[in-house]
Amino acid sequence: QVRLVESGGGLVQPGGSLRLSCAASGSFSRIYTMAWHRRAPGKGCDWVATITSSGTSTYADSVKGRFTISRGTAKNTVNLQMNSLKPEDTAVYYCRWMSGLENYWGQGTQVTVSS
């Protein structure tokens, strides 16, 4: 069982920045992938970014060049640095942990981009 706790969401003006964090706890393999997804109001859940245990990161085209996913300094954490935020980035952001057939999601953190 893996527990994920997200933090760092909030309200920010267009063009601003936010940093999300996700801490994973529990008993698990050292080989895992973590990702961020988001669900905008009235829309489906979209993939945002992924980072593997070796540090390889990939991004959705909509956030490439603006968002950065990284491993945190604390063990088993992942961060999402979001810059140049746009109103269309408004969503609930979810952290996801994956290893083999195991798949866990966090509860989500709200990000609102509005003036």
ROTORPA-493078 format. One record per residue: x, z, y of N, C-alpha, C in turn; residue in three letters; chain. Coordinates in steps of 0.05 Angstrom, whole numbers, plus 32768, in hexadecimal, padded with zeros to 4 digits. Example, Ala and Ser with C-alpha at 12.3 -4.5 7.8 and 13.67 -1.06 7.14 Angstrom:
// residues 2
r nu = 8108 nw = 809C nv = 7F8E cau = 80F6 caw = 809C cav = 7FA6 cu = 8108 cw = 809C cv = 7FBE r = ALA c = A
r nu = 8101 nw = 808E nv = 7FD3 cau = 8111 caw = 808F cav = 7FEB cu = 8102 cw = 809D cv = 8001 r = SER c = A
This chain:
// residues 115
r nu = 8011 nw = 8000 nv = 7FE8 cau = 8000 caw = 8000 cav = 8000 cu = 8012 cw = 8000 cv = 8019 r = GLN c = A
r nu = 800B nw = 7FEF nv = 802C cau = 801A caw = 7FED cav = 8045 cu = 8006 cw = 7FF2 cv = 805C r = VAL c = A
r nu = 800E nw = 8003 nv = 806E cau = 7FFD caw = 8009 cav = 8086 cu = 800B cw = 7FFD cv = 809E r = ARG c = A
r nu = 7FFB nw = 7FEF nv = 80AE cau = 8005 caw = 7FE2 cav = 80C6 cu = 7FF8 cw = 7FEE cv = 80DF r = LEU c = A
r nu = 8007 nw = 7FF5 nv = 80F3 cau = 7FFC caw = 8000 cav = 810C cu = 8007 cw = 7FF0 cv = 8123 r = VAL c = A
r nu = 7FF5 nw = 7FE3 nv = 8131 cau = 7FFD caw = 7FD3 cav = 8148 cu = 7FFB cw = 7FE3 cv = 8162 r = GLU c = A
r nu = 800B nw = 7FDC nv = 8176 cau = 8009 caw = 7FE9 cav = 8190 cu = 8012 cw = 7FD5 cv = 81A5 r = SER c = A
r nu = 800C nw = 7FDC nv = 81BE cau = 8017 caw = 7FCC cav = 81D5 cu = 8003 cw = 7FB9 cv = 81E2 r = GLY c = A
r nu = 7FEB nw = 7FB8 nv = 81D8 cau = 7FD7 caw = 7FA6 cav = 81E5 cu = 7FCE cw = 7FB1 cv = 8200 r = GLY c = A
r nu = 7FBF nw = 7FA1 nv = 820E cau = 7FB4 caw = 7FAA cav = 8228 cu = 7FAB cw = 7F93 cv = 8239 r = GLY c = A
r nu = 7FA7 nw = 7F99 nv = 8253 cau = 7F9E caw = 7F86 cav = 8267 cu = 7FB6 cw = 7F7D cv = 8278 r = LEU c = A
r nu = 7FB9 nw = 7F63 nv = 827B cau = 7FCF caw = 7F58 cav = 828A cu = 7FC5 cw = 7F40 cv = 829A r = VAL c = A
r nu = 7FD1 nw = 7F3B nv = 82B1 cau = 7FCA caw = 7F24 cav = 82C1 cu = 7FD7 cw = 7F0B cv = 82B6 r = GLN c = A
r nu = 7FCB nw = 7EF4 nv = 82BB cau = 7FD7 caw = 7EDA cav = 82B3 cu = 7FF4 cw = 7ED8 cv = 82BD r = PRO c = A
r nu = 8006 nw = 7ECF nv = 82AC cau = 8022 caw = 7ECE cav = 82B2 cu = 8032 cw = 7EE7 cv = 82AC r = GLY c = A
r nu = 8024 nw = 7EFC nv = 82A4 cau = 8031 caw = 7F15 cav = 829E cu = 803B cw = 7F16 cv = 8281 r = GLY c = A
r nu = 8045 nw = 7F2D nv = 827A cau = 8051 caw = 7F31 cav = 825F cu = 8046 cw = 7F4A cv = 8252 r = SER c = A
r nu = 8046 nw = 7F49 nv = 8238 cau = 8040 caw = 7F61 cav = 8228 cu = 8051 cw = 7F60 cv = 820F r = LEU c = A
r nu = 8056 nw = 7F78 nv = 8204 cau = 8066 caw = 7F7A cav = 81EB cu = 8055 cw = 7F89 cv = 81D7 r = ARG c = A
r nu = 804F nw = 7F7C nv = 81C1 cau = 8041 caw = 7F89 cav = 81AB cu = 8055 cw = 7F92 cv = 8196 r = LEU c = A
r nu = 804E nw = 7FA8 nv = 8189 cau = 805E caw = 7FB2 cav = 8173 cu = 804D cw = 7FB8 cv = 815B r = SER c = A
r nu = 8059 nw = 7FB6 nv = 8144 cau = 804B caw = 7FBC cav = 812B cu = 805E cw = 7FCB cv = 8119 r = CYS c = A
r nu = 8055 nw = 7FE2 nv = 8110 cau = 8065 caw = 7FF3 cav = 80FE cu = 8058 cw = 7FF3 cv = 80E3 r = ALA c = A
r nu = 8068 nw = 7FED nv = 80CF cau = 805F caw = 7FED cav = 80B3 cu = 8069 cw = 8006 cv = 80A5 r = ALA c = A
r nu = 8058 nw = 8013 nv = 8096 cau = 805F caw = 802B cav = 8087 cu = 8054 cw = 8029 cv = 806B r = SER c = A
r nu = 8061 nw = 8036 nv = 8058 cau = 8059 caw = 8036 cav = 803D cu = 8070 cw = 802F cv = 802B r = GLY c = A
r nu = 806A nw = 8029 nv = 8012 cau = 807E caw = 8023 cav = 7FFE cu = 807D cw = 8005 cv = 7FF9 r = SER c = A
r nu = 8093 nw = 7FF7 nv = 8000 cau = 8092 caw = 7FDA cav = 7FFC cu = 80AE cw = 7FCE cv = 7FF9 r = PHE c = A
r nu = 80AE nw = 7FB6 nv = 7FF0 cau = 80C7 caw = 7FA7 cav = 7FEC cu = 80D5 cw = 7FA2 cv = 8006 r = SER c = A
r nu = 80EF nw = 7F9E nv = 8005 cau = 80FE caw = 7F98 cav = 801E cu = 80FA cw = 7F7B cv = 8026 r = ARG c = A
r nu = 80F0 nw = 7F6B nv = 8013 cau = 80EC caw = 7F4E cav = 8019 cu = 80CF cw = 7F49 cv = 8020 r = ILE c = A
r nu = 80CA nw = 7F46 nv = 8039 cau = 80AF caw = 7F42 cav = 8043 cu = 80AF cw = 7F32 cv = 805D r = TYR c = A
r nu = 8099 nw = 7F27 nv = 8062 cau = 8095 caw = 7F17 cav = 807B cu = 8080 cw = 7F25 cv = 808C r = THR c = A
r nu = 8084 nw = 7F25 nv = 80A6 cau = 8070 caw = 7F30 cav = 80B8 cu = 8067 cw = 7F1B cv = 80CB r = MET c = A
r nu = 804E nw = 7F1D nv = 80D4 cau = 8043 caw = 7F09 cav = 80E5 cu = 802F cw = 7F15 cv = 80F9 r = ALA c = A
r nu = 802A nw = 7F06 nv = 810D cau = 8014 caw = 7F0D cav = 8120 cu = 8000 cw = 7EF6 cv = 8120 r = TRP c = A
r nu = 7FE7 nw = 7EFF nv = 8120 cau = 7FD0 caw = 7EED cav = 8122 cu = 7FBF cw = 7EF7 cv = 8139 r = HIS c = A
r nu = 7FAC nw = 7EE6 nv = 8142 cau = 7F9A caw = 7EEF cav = 8157 cu = 7F7F cw = 7EE3 cv = 8153 r = ARG c = A
r nu = 7F6B nw = 7EF1 nv = 815E cau = 7F50 caw = 7EE8 cav = 815D cu = 7F44 cw = 7EEA cv = 8179 r = ARG c = A
r nu = 7F40 nw = 7ED3 nv = 8185 cau = 7F34 caw = 7ED2 cav = 81A0 cu = 7F16 cw = 7ED5 cv = 819D r = ALA c = A
r nu = 7F09 nw = 7EDE nv = 81B3 cau = 7EEC caw = 7EE2 cav = 81B2 cu = 7EDD cw = 7EC9 cv = 81A8 r = PRO c = A
r nu = 7ECD nw = 7ECC nv = 8194 cau = 7EBC caw = 7EB6 cav = 818A cu = 7ECB cw = 7EA2 cv = 817A r = GLY c = A
r nu = 7EE4 nw = 7EA7 nv = 8173 cau = 7EF4 caw = 7E94 cav = 8164 cu = 7EFF cw = 7EA0 cv = 814A r = LYS c = A
r nu = 7F0B nw = 7E8F nv = 813A cau = 7F17 caw = 7E97 cav = 8121 cu = 7F32 cw = 7EA4 cv = 8126 r = GLY c = A
r nu = 7F3E nw = 7EAE nv = 8110 cau = 7F58 caw = 7EBB cav = 8111 cu = 7F6E cw = 7EA6 cv = 8110 r = CYS c = A
r nu = 7F7F nw = 7EA5 nv = 8124 cau = 7F95 caw = 7E92 cav = 8126 cu = 7FB0 cw = 7E9F cv = 8121 r = ASP c = A
r nu = 7FC1 nw = 7E91 nv = 8114 cau = 7FDC caw = 7E9A cav = 8110 cu = 7FEC cw = 7E96 cv = 812A r = TRP c = A
r nu = 7FFD nw = 7EAA nv = 8130 cau = 800D caw = 7EA9 cav = 8149 cu = 802B cw = 7EA5 cv = 8143 r = VAL c = A
r nu = 8036 nw = 7EB7 nv = 8132 cau = 8052 caw = 7EB5 cav = 812D cu = 8059 cw = 7EC5 cv = 8113 r = ALA c = A
r nu = 806F nw = 7EBE nv = 8107 cau = 8078 caw = 7ECA cav = 80EE cu = 8096 cw = 7ECF cv = 80EF r = THR c = A
r nu = 809E nw = 7EE5 nv = 80E3 cau = 80BB caw = 7EEA cav = 80E0 cu = 80C0 cw = 7EF3 cv = 80C3 r = ILE c = A
r nu = 80D4 nw = 7EE7 nv = 80B6 cau = 80DA caw = 7EEE cav = 809B cu = 80EE cw = 7F06 cv = 809A r = THR c = A
r nu = 80F3 nw = 7F10 nv = 8082 cau = 8106 caw = 7F26 cav = 807F cu = 8122 cw = 7F1E cv = 8087 r = SER c = A
r nu = 8128 nw = 7F04 nv = 8086 cau = 8142 caw = 7EFA cav = 808E cu = 8144 cw = 7EF4 cv = 80AC r = SER c = A
r nu = 812E nw = 7EF7 nv = 80BA cau = 812E caw = 7EF4 cav = 80D7 cu = 8125 cw = 7ED8 cv = 80E0 r = GLY c = A
r nu = 811D nw = 7EC7 nv = 80CE cau = 8113 caw = 7EAC cav = 80D7 cu = 80F8 cw = 7EAF cv = 80E3 r = THR c = A
r nu = 80F4 nw = 7EA3 nv = 80FB cau = 80DB caw = 7EA5 cav = 8109 cu = 80CE cw = 7E8A cv = 810D r = SER c = A
r nu = 80B4 nw = 7E89 nv = 810D cau = 80A5 caw = 7E70 cav = 8112 cu = 808E cw = 7E78 cv = 8124 r = THR c = A
r nu = 8084 nw = 7E64 nv = 8134 cau = 8070 caw = 7E68 cav = 8148 cu = 805B cw = 7E53 cv = 8148 r = TYR c = A
r nu = 8043 nw = 7E5B nv = 814F cau = 802E caw = 7E47 cav = 8154 cu = 8035 cw = 7E37 cv = 816E r = ALA c = A
r nu = 802D nw = 7E1E nv = 816E cau = 8034 caw = 7E0E cav = 8186 cu = 8029 cw = 7E1A cv = 81A0 r = ASP c = A
r nu = 8012 nw = 7E27 nv = 819E cau = 8006 caw = 7E32 cav = 81B6 cu = 8016 cw = 7E48 cv = 81C3 r = SER c = A
r nu = 8028 nw = 7E55 nv = 81B4 cau = 8037 caw = 7E6B cav = 81C0 cu = 8055 cw = 7E66 cv = 81C0 r = VAL c = A
r nu = 805E nw = 7E50 nv = 81B5 cau = 807A caw = 7E49 cav = 81B3 cu = 8086 cw = 7E48 cv = 81CF r = LYS c = A
r nu = 809D nw = 7E56 nv = 81D3 cau = 80AA caw = 7E57 cav = 81ED cu = 80A1 cw = 7E6D cv = 81FE r = GLY c = A
r nu = 808B nw = 7E7A nv = 81F7 cau = 8081 caw = 7E90 cav = 8207 cu = 8081 cw = 7EAB cv = 81F8 r = ARG c = A
r nu = 807D nw = 7EAA nv = 81DE cau = 807D caw = 7EC2 cav = 81CD cu = 8096 cw = 7EC3 cv = 81BC r = PHE c = A
r nu = 809F nw = 7EDB nv = 81B7 cau = 80B6 caw = 7EDF cav = 81A5 cu = 80B0 cw = 7EF5 cv = 8192 r = THR c = A
r nu = 80B3 nw = 7EEF nv = 8178 cau = 80AF caw = 7F03 cav = 8163 cu = 80CB cw = 7F0D cv = 815A r = ILE c = A
r nu = 80CD nw = 7F27 nv = 8156 cau = 80E7 caw = 7F32 cav = 814F cu = 80E4 cw = 7F4B cv = 813E r = SER c = A
r nu = 80F9 nw = 7F51 nv = 812F cau = 80F9 caw = 7F6B cav = 8120 cu = 8100 cw = 7F81 cv = 8134 r = ARG c = A
r nu = 80F2 nw = 7F97 nv = 8132 cau = 80F7 caw = 7FAD cav = 8144 cu = 8110 cw = 7FBD cv = 813C r = GLY c = A
r nu = 811A nw = 7FCD nv = 814E cau = 8131 caw = 7FDE cav = 8147 cu = 8129 cw = 7FF4 cv = 8134 r = THR c = A
r nu = 8110 nw = 7FFD nv = 8135 cau = 8107 caw = 8010 cav = 8121 cu = 8101 cw = 8001 cv = 8107 r = ALA c = A
r nu = 8106 nw = 800F nv = 80F1 cau = 8103 caw = 8002 cav = 80D7 cu = 80E6 cw = 7FF9 cv = 80D2 r = LYS c = A
r nu = 80E3 nw = 7FE2 nv = 80C7 cau = 80C9 caw = 7FD7 cav = 80BF cu = 80B6 cw = 7FD3 cv = 80D6 r = ASN c = A
r nu = 80C1 nw = 7FCB nv = 80ED cau = 80B0 caw = 7FC4 cav = 8104 cu = 80B5 cw = 7FA8 cv = 810C r = THR c = A
r nu = 80A1 nw = 7F9C nv = 8119 cau = 80A3 caw = 7F81 cav = 8123 cu = 8096 cw = 7F81 cv = 813F r = VAL c = A
r nu = 80A2 nw = 7F73 nv = 8151 cau = 8098 caw = 7F71 cav = 816C cu = 8090 cw = 7F55 cv = 8173 r = ASN c = A
r nu = 807E nw = 7F53 nv = 8186 cau = 8076 caw = 7F39 cav = 8191 cu = 8078 cw = 7F3A cv = 81AF r = LEU c = A
r nu = 808C nw = 7F2E nv = 81BB cau = 808F caw = 7F2D cav = 81D8 cu = 8080 cw = 7F15 cv = 81E2 r = GLN c = A
r nu = 806D nw = 7F1A nv = 81F3 cau = 805B caw = 7F05 cav = 81FE cu = 8060 cw = 7F02 cv = 821B r = MET c = A
r nu = 806A nw = 7EEB nv = 8223 cau = 8070 caw = 7EE5 cav = 823F cu = 805E cw = 7ECE cv = 8249 r = ASN c = A
r nu = 805C nw = 7ECB nv = 8263 cau = 804C caw = 7EB5 cav = 826F cu = 8030 cw = 7EB4 cv = 8263 r = SER c = A
r nu = 8024 nw = 7ECB nv = 8261 cau = 8009 caw = 7ECD cav = 8254 cu = 7FF4 cw = 7EBD cv = 8264 r = LEU c = A
r nu = 7FE2 nw = 7EB2 nv = 8254 cau = 7FCC caw = 7EA2 cav = 825F cu = 7FB2 cw = 7EAE cv = 8257 r = LYS c = A
r nu = 7F9D nw = 7EA9 nv = 8266 cau = 7F82 caw = 7EB4 cav = 825E cu = 7F7B cw = 7EAC cv = 8241 r = PRO c = A
r nu = 7F83 nw = 7E95 nv = 8238 cau = 7F7C caw = 7E8D cav = 821D cu = 7F8C cw = 7E9C cv = 8208 r = GLU c = A
r nu = 7F9E nw = 7EAD nv = 8210 cau = 7FAC caw = 7EBF cav = 81FD cu = 7F9C cw = 7ED8 cv = 81F8 r = ASP c = A
r nu = 7F86 nw = 7EDC nv = 8206 cau = 7F75 caw = 7EF3 cav = 8202 cu = 7F6A cw = 7EF3 cv = 81E6 r = THR c = A
r nu = 7F6E nw = 7F09 nv = 81D7 cau = 7F66 caw = 7F0B cav = 81BB cu = 7F6D cw = 7F27 cv = 81B1 r = ALA c = A
r nu = 7F63 nw = 7F2C nv = 8199 cau = 7F6C caw = 7F43 cav = 818A cu = 7F83 cw = 7F39 cv = 8179 r = VAL c = A
r nu = 7F9A nw = 7F46 nv = 817B cau = 7FB2 caw = 7F3E cav = 816D cu = 7FB6 cw = 7F50 cv = 8154 r = TYR c = A
r nu = 7FBB nw = 7F43 nv = 813E cau = 7FBD caw = 7F52 cav = 8124 cu = 7FD9 cw = 7F4E cv = 8119 r = TYR c = A
r nu = 7FE4 nw = 7F63 nv = 810F cau = 7FFD caw = 7F62 cav = 8100 cu = 7FF7 cw = 7F5E cv = 80E2 r = CYS c = A
r nu = 8008 nw = 7F4F nv = 80D5 cau = 8004 caw = 7F49 cav = 80B8 cu = 801E cw = 7F4C cv = 80AA r = ARG c = A
r nu = 801C nw = 7F58 nv = 8092 cau = 8034 caw = 7F5C cav = 8081 cu = 802F cw = 7F4E cv = 8067 r = TRP c = A
r nu = 8043 nw = 7F3E nv = 805E cau = 8040 caw = 7F2E cav = 8045 cu = 8059 cw = 7F31 cv = 8034 r = MET c = A
r nu = 8054 nw = 7F34 nv = 801A cau = 806A caw = 7F33 cav = 8006 cu = 805E cw = 7F2B cv = 7FEC r = SER c = A
r nu = 8066 nw = 7F14 nv = 7FE1 cau = 805A caw = 7F0A cav = 7FC8 cu = 803C cw = 7F08 cv = 7FCB r = GLY c = A
r nu = 802E nw = 7F15 nv = 7FBA cau = 8011 caw = 7F14 cav = 7FBA cu = 8004 cw = 7F2A cv = 7FCC r = LEU c = A
r nu = 8015 nw = 7F3B nv = 7FD6 cau = 800B caw = 7F51 cav = 7FE7 cu = 8008 cw = 7F48 cv = 8004 r = GLU c = A
r nu = 7FF3 nw = 7F52 nv = 8010 cau = 7FEB caw = 7F48 cav = 802B cu = 7FDC cw = 7F5E cv = 8039 r = ASN c = A
r nu = 7FE6 nw = 7F68 nv = 804F cau = 7FD9 caw = 7F7E cav = 805E cu = 7FD6 cw = 7F76 cv = 807B r = TYR c = A
r nu = 7FC1 nw = 7F81 nv = 8087 cau = 7FBB caw = 7F7C cav = 80A4 cu = 7FB9 cw = 7F96 cv = 80B3 r = TRP c = A
r nu = 7FC1 nw = 7F95 nv = 80CC cau = 7FBC caw = 7FAC cav = 80DD cu = 7FA0 cw = 7FAB cv = 80E9 r = GLY c = A
r nu = 7F99 nw = 7FBF nv = 80F9 cau = 7F7F caw = 7FC2 cav = 8105 cu = 7F7B cw = 7FB0 cv = 811D r = GLN c = A
r nu = 7F91 nw = 7FA8 nv = 8129 cau = 7F8F caw = 7F96 cav = 8140 cu = 7F92 cw = 7FA5 cv = 815B r = GLY c = A
r nu = 7F9C nw = 7F97 nv = 816F cau = 7F9F caw = 7FA2 cav = 818A cu = 7F96 cw = 7F8D cv = 819E r = THR c = A
r nu = 7F86 nw = 7F95 nv = 81B1 cau = 7F7A caw = 7F83 cav = 81C4 cu = 7F8D cw = 7F7B cv = 81DA r = GLN c = A
r nu = 7F8F nw = 7F61 nv = 81DF cau = 7F9F caw = 7F56 cav = 81F5 cu = 7F8B cw = 7F47 cv = 8207 r = VAL c = A
r nu = 7F8A nw = 7F4E nv = 8220 cau = 7F78 caw = 7F40 cav = 8233 cu = 7F89 cw = 7F36 cv = 824A r = THR c = A
r nu = 7F87 nw = 7F1C nv = 824F cau = 7F95 caw = 7F10 cav = 8265 cu = 7F81 cw = 7F06 cv = 8279 r = VAL c = A
r nu = 7F81 nw = 7F14 nv = 8290 cau = 7F6C caw = 7F0F cav = 82A4 cu = 7F76 cw = 7F19 cv = 82BF r = SER c = A
r nu = 7F6D nw = 7F0A nv = 82D4 cau = 7F73 caw = 7F13 cav = 82EF cu = 7F5D cw = 7F24 cv = 82FA r = SER c = A
